[in-house]
Amino acid sequence: MLARQHLLSEEEVVAGNCLPLQRRVTTQIMRNWEPHLTTQAQPPSIRCQNLRLLHSKVTVNATSRVPEDAAGHSILQHNMPDDEDMDCEEARKKKLTHCPAAHPSCLFLGKARKPVRDTAWQSWFCQFLGVPIPALGPLWKERRVCACGRHVIDEYGDHVHTCKKHTGSTKSAHETVLDAVEALCHQAGLSTERRNIPTVKKKNGKTGQGDLVIKGANLGGDTNLIIDVALIHEFGGNHMADVSLNGALRHAQPDKLLEAAARTKVHRYREAYATRSGVTYAFLPCVISTSGRIHGEFLRFLYILAHRRTKRWFEQLGPHDPSEEAFKFRRGQYFWHTRAAIGHATALAVARRARVAEHTLRRTRLCPHAHDDLLYPPTHPVAF
C-alpha cells in the first residue's frame, strides 16, 4: 500500500485506498526488523529481560468466576457495571487490561497529571530500561554506605527502594500516587477526606489508619470507603542472609507480590473498619509496583471511576439518553485516561523514591575482613 500510494488515482483514494494506519505500519516493521528481533531474542542483561516480563500487559477478570468464599479480598466484583446487553455469563468473561508502558502515549490527563522535571524523567526511564541511574552512579562508584549501615548504594536503586531509612523519598512517592487517586475520585464526582481519618486497632495490637476516605462511594457493601495506597518494588535490595538475591526478582510470578501486599493490607484493616463502633467503612487496598504493574482490585476501582465519570459527563450534557455506543466510547476514553494518570503518577513516584540524601550516607571505609566483600563488593568498571 505504501509503494503504490503515488500511483493511485483520485477515484481510488476516495474509494478507500489510502495510507494504512501508523500503528499497522509500526507493528509490521517491528515484527520483521532484524535489529529489533535480535535484541528481543538476546536482551542486554538479565535485568532487562526481567523488566520486559514485568512490562507485559496485565489482564484481570472484571468479576470473579470463583465462589464468593474463595474470592479472597475482592469486594468490587459485585459493583462492576455490566452492560445492559450482556447476560450474567458474558459479564463474568469480561476482562480489564492495563499496560505499564502505555501512559506516555496519553498527553492530556487533566488535573491528575503533574509536571515532571527532566531529572525525574531520566531516573524513571533508566529504571524502566534496566540501566544504571545517573544520579546514583557517583555514589555507587565511591561505594557509599547507606544510612542503615547494611548495604552500599547500588546503581539501579534497588536498595533505596527497599530500605526503610529513606522514609522521606518513600513518603513523597506515596503522596504522589495518592494525589492522583484523589484527583480521579473528584473527576468522578466523589468527595474525599485526607485528614481526620478514623484509626483502628490492627490485629497486632497497634493502631493504624488508611490513606483516603471516599464519602458516599457505595462500594464494597458500605456507604463510605477507605483506601490504602502501597507502592512495592519487585527486585530485592535489602537481603542480608543471601546478598546475591539483591538485584534479582523477588518472585518468579510478579503478580504474587501484588497479591501478597494487598492481602496484608486487608488482614490489617478490613475487619477492623467493618466492625468499628459508630460509622463503619469498607476498605480497599490500592497496590501498584515500581514497574507499573497494578493489582486487579485497584484496576477494578479505576474502571468504576471511569464509569461514574462517564455517567456524570452525560448528566451534565442535559436530559437525554446516550446511545450504548456513545456511552461505551466515552467510558473507554475515560478508562484510558484514568490508567494513564496512575501510570504517570507511578513514574514520578518511582523517580522520587530513587533519590538519596547524600548527607545521610556514611563515608566509605576499607573492608577490614574478607567477609565484608559481601557488604562492600569490589568495584568493577561500568560502561555508560
N, C-alpha and C positions, 0 to 999 in steps of 0.2 A: 504493500500500500504506500509506503514511503517512496519507493523507487518510481512508482507510476503516477505520483501526485501531479507532476508537471505536465503529464500527457493527457490528463482528464479535461474534458470539455466542460463548459459551464452547466450544461444539462446534466452531466454525470455527477457534478458536485452537488447540484440541487437534489438529485435523486438519492443522496446519502453516501456517495463515495468520497468521503472526506478523510482528513488525517485521523489516525487512531488516537485513543486517549493516551496521555503521557504515562499513566500507571501501567497500561498494557505494554507500551514500548519498554519501560523500565524493567518490568517483570521478564519480558522476553530476553532482554540483554543480560540481566543478572543470572538467568538460568543457563546461559551459554557462554558468558565471558570467561575466558580461561584464567586470567589473574584472580578473579573472584572465586572461581571453583577451586583453584589451587590453595588459596588462603583459607577457604572454608574447610577443605579437607585436612590442612595442616596449619592449625592455629599457632600463633607465635609462642604461646605458653599455655600451661595447664590452666592458669587463672583466666586467660581469655576464653578458653574452651568452656570453663565453668560458667563464666558470665554469659556466654552465648546461650547456655542452657537456661540460666535464670531469666533472660530477656525473652524467652518464648511466651507465647500467648497464654493467658490464664483463662480457663473456662470453668464455670460453675453452673450447677442447676439452679434455675430460678426458684423452684420449690423442691423440697427433698422427696426422694422416692421411697425412703425407708419409713417405718412406723415412727410415730412421734416419740415413743420412749427411747428410740435409738438415734434420734436426731441430734443428740448432744446439746450444744448451747445455741442452736439456731432457733431464734424466736421470730424472725421476719418472714419465714416461708409462708405463713398464713396471711401476711399483709401484702404480699406481692400482687400488684394489679394485673389481672388477667384480661385479655382482650375479649370483647363480647362474642366474637365468632369462634372462640376456642372452647372446646369441651375440657373436662377435667383431665383427661389423659394427655391432651395436647399441651395443657398448661404445665404438666409435670415434665414434659420433654423440652420445655423452653430453656434456652441457655443464655447466660450472660458472659460476655468476654471482656478482657482487659489486656492491652498490650503495654508493657512497661516502657517501651521505646517510642510510643506514638505521640506523647504530649508535645514535643517541639513543633509538630505539624499544625497545631491549633494555636493561632496567634491571638485570637480575641477571646479573652477569658473574663472580661468584666472586672468586677471588684475582687474576684477571687485570685487575681494574678498580682504578683508583686514584682517590682523591678529587681533585676539581678545584676550584680557587678561582674565585670569581666573576670576577676579573680575567682569568683564563686562558680561561674560557668566553667572555667578552666579546671577547677578542682572536681566538679561533678563529672565533666566529660572524661577526665583521666580515670576516675573511678569507674565510669561506665565502660571504658575500653579495657580496663585492667592494666594500666601502665602507671609508673610511679607518679605521685603528686608533686609538682614542682615546689610547692610551699614547704613540703616535708623533706625534700631532698637534702638540704644542708644539715638538718637535724639528724637524719639517718646516716649521712656520711661521717658526721662527727660522733656518732654513736651516743647521742644524748639520751640519758636515762629519764624515763617518765617519772612524774611526781610520786607514783606508787612505789617506786624503787624495785619493781619486779621485772620490767622489760625495757628494752631500748625502743625508741620510736621507729617503727618500720616505714618503708617508703610508700606503702599502699594505704596506710591509715587504719589497718585492722585493729591495732591495739588501742588507738584513740577512740574508735567506735565502741569498744567493749570495756574500756577501763572506767571505773566509777569516779576516778579523780577528776575527770574532765566534765564536771557537772554543769559548768557554765555553758559550754557549747552544746551539751545534750539538752539542756532546758531551752535554749534558743531554737534548736531544731524542732523540739516538741511543740513549742508555741507556734512555729511556722505552719506545721501541718494542722494544728488546732484552729488557727486563724482561717485557713482555707475551708475547713469543715463548717465553721460558724458562718462564713460568708455564703456558702452554698445553702445552708439552712435558711438564711434570711431571704435569699433569692426564691426559695420555695414557699415563702410566706410564713415561716415558723419563727417564733421568738425564742431567744436563748438567754441564758444567765451563766456567767463565769465566776461570779462572786457569791459568797454565802452558800456554797454547795453543801448539802447535808453530808455529815460524816457518819460512818457506820463502823461497827467493830468487826474486823475481819476474823477469820477462823483461827488465826494465830494469836488472837488476843489484842493485837494492835489496832489502832483506829486508822481509817483511810477515807478517801473520797475520790469521786470521779473527776473528770475534767470539764464537762459541759452539761448543763441541764437544758433540754429542749422541751419547752412548755407546749402542752396540747398536741403532742405528736401522735398520740393514739396508736402506738406501735408496741409490739411485744406483750400485749394484754394489759396495758396500763395507759393512763392518760398522759403522764409525763415520762420522759425518757432521759436517762443519764448515760453519756458515752464516755469512754476512756480510750485515749489515743496511745498507741505504742508503736515505736519505730525500732525494728530489730535488724541485726547485721548477720548475714549468712556465713561469714567467714570467721574462723577462730582467731582470737588476738590476745587472749589472756590466759592461755594454758600454762601450767607450771609442771604438772606431772609428766607431760609429754609435749615439749615445746615444738616438736615437728608438726603438731596439729595447727599451730598458728599459721594463718595464711591459707589453710585448706577449708573446704566446705564443712560446715558443722553437721550436715546431714545430706545423705545422697538424694533424698527427696525434699527439696526446699520447702514445699508446702506444709510439710510436717512441722517445721519450725513455727510457721504462722499459726497452725492449728494449736500447737502446744502453748504459745503465748496467749492466744485467745482463751483457751480453756483455763489457764492460770488466772486471768482476769475474772472470768466467770466464777471460778471457785472462790475468789476473794470477795466479790461484791454482789453477785446477782441475788442470792438468797437473802443477804443482809438488807438490801434495798427493798426487796419484795415483802419482807416481814417486819419492817421497822414500824414503830408506833407513830400514829399520825398519818402523814401523807406518804404513800408508797410510790416507788418508781420502778420502771423497767430498766434493765441495764444492758448495754450493748458495747462489746469491745470493738474498736476500730484499729486493726493491726495492719501495718504495711512494712515492707522491708526496704533496706537501703538500695537494693537493685530495682525497686519499683513494683515488685510483686505484691498483690493485695489479697487479703483474706476474703473468703467467699461471703461472709456475713457483712463485711464492710462494703463489698461490691453490691450486694442486695440493697443496702441502705442508700447508696448513691443512685441506684435505679429508682427507688421510691422517691427520692428528692427530685429527680428529673421528671417523674410522672406528675408529682404535685406542682412543680413549676410550670409544666405544660398546661395543666388544668387552670392554674391561676392566670396564665397568659391569655387563654381563650376567654376566661371570665371577664378579663379587663377589656376585651375587644367589644363586648356588648352581648345582648341576649340573642344568641344564635347557636345552633348545634353544629360543630365542625364535622366534616366528613371523617370517616375512620382513617382514610389515607392521610389526610391533613394532620390529624392528631398524632399518628404514628411517626410522620416525618418530623414534626416539631419535637416530639419526645426523643426521637433518635438523635436529633441535633443537640438537645439539652444534655442527654446522657453522654454524648461525646465531649461536650464542653465540661461536664462535671468530672469525668475521668481525667481529662487533660488538666483541669485545675488542681486535682490531687497529685497528679504526676509532676506538675510544675512545682508545687509546694514541696513535694518529697525531694526533688532535685536540689532545691535551695536548702532544704534541711540537711541533706547529705553533705553538701558543701560546707555548711556551718558546723556540722559535727566533726569534720576532719580538720579542725583548727586546733592549734596548740599554743597556749600562752607561754612564751619562752621563759618568763621569769619563774614559772612553776617547775621547770625542769632542773634536774640535778646535773652537776658538772661531770664530764667524762672522767672515769678513773680506770687505771690499769687493772687487768684481771689478776688477782693475787694467786689464784689456783687454776689449774686446767679445767676444773669442773665449771668454772664461771663462763667458759665458752658457750654454754647453753644459754646463759643470760645475756652475755655480751658476745655475739657471734663475730668471727673475724670479718673484716671488710673485704669487699670484692669490687673491682671496677664496674661501673654501671654505664651503659651507653644510653644517652637520652636522645 
